[in-house]
Amino acid sequence: MEYRVATTVEEALEALGGRDGSRPVAGGTDLAVVLADGLGAVPPLLVDVAGIPALQGVRRTADGIAIGPATTIAEIATRSDLPACLCQGARAIGSPQIRNLATIGGNVCNASPCGDTLSPLVALEAAFVLASRSGTRTVPAELFFVGPKKTVLGPGELLVEIRIASARLAGRSAFRMIGKRNGQAISQVNAAVWLALEGGVIREARVAVGSVAPVPLRLKGAEALLVGKTVRGLDVEPVLARAAAEIAPISDVRASLEYRRLVTGSLLRDALLEAAGI
Amino acid sequence: MKDETMRIEFTCNGKLTSVEARLDMRALDLLRDLLGLTGTKEGCGRGECGACTILLDDEPVNACLLYAAKLQGRRVQTIEGVAGADGSLDAVQEAFLEEGAVQCGYCTPGMVLSARALLRKNPKPDVPAIEEALSGNFCRCTGYGKIVRAVQSAAGAAQRAEGAVQRAEGAVQRAEGAVQRAAGKASS
């Protein structure tokens, strides 16, 4: 395996597009384990994109906010200019050591159904800008994930920006996850809720859950039940019942199907109440 | 290209260090095998246990997950760089000894570095903050109680030292004031 450190996006795209099977690495916290355990094919070329200045940091744009995919999870967790659900999701990842190396772009492209920034980004309807030697395209978060560890990223393609629209920055949001312990646990289920409130009434709602389907899932039925409801005295039970019908969990090493279905409701209730401020 | 090495230059425990290594080598192996800094331990080798914790630009990271390429131009502190040049222990190390926060000792280098990173940012951490800062460091002997107390005690010691400095500075200011007043009287 060859290891090359890219200093610009152009250099990274040239390297990634120049050899079949090459892949980008940012923090490396997941890839290093996969390679050490022999769980994945060893790529002929690793292109380190973590140090590319254009891929780092968070900036305001005309229509929202742009997050550099190489921004560390530790930084995402502590920024006050990002929606709460995204910060809370970042905080739920790994340990301090992992969060200092891992990046939001790595979490996204790794596409594990239990990735804790995924359901927040889907709830926030983030857009992912993908670049390759032949150009760029923008893909909505909801369409980016196609299966466990599978995305629409093509060969030679790199995630170069994560965009969140102004409208999503204005609302209120919350994230909840459950794992087997508090520190360093991988999510058995996670949930993100975003609400736009107007005079105590829910004007718009976005609900997304992770680890209960092959990809992070928008629960549009639950969202529809929330719109138009008054926050005060909000009856969440019909929303939770609808959510339970919309998910498709499986039993695996981390949790059983029945358990996942049960706790999805509890996590959604907590996230909903926090986002609604009640 | 397979076994190609490159020169990696970084600051290691305050010293500019230059080493010829494969870029995809683990920083853990570079430190231990090429530089002989064996205080950094390998536990799980999978980023779970924190025995290999080092500080990279003051932040704790797992050296077992860190590609050597990522050390280029950075500042690294390992457990060897914590004590003074004369061998005098720092406040966290002293507190670990004092509180008996060490049994087999394998997790201790990582614990000490995570604790120092915490205290640098938050000199007065409460217990939840300490537990959060050490959540990536596993200890299979002590049950953590003594380790948490050691970090509290190190924070207290640092604050007492700070208080002593402030009191001393106050005394100096008062003495200077007295001298000035005395000088004023003498000239009038």
Interface residues (C-beta under 8 A of the other chain):
Chain A: M1 E2 Y3 R4 V5 V25 G27 G28 T29 A32 V33 A36 D37 L46 D48 A50 G51 A74 G94 S95 P96 Q97 I98 N100 L101 N182 G183 Q184
Chain B: M1 K2 E4 R22 L23 D24 R26 G45 R46 G47 E48 G50 T53 L56 E59 P60 V61 N62 C64 L65 L66 Y67 A69 K70 Q72 S114 A117 E131 E132 A133 S135 G136 N137
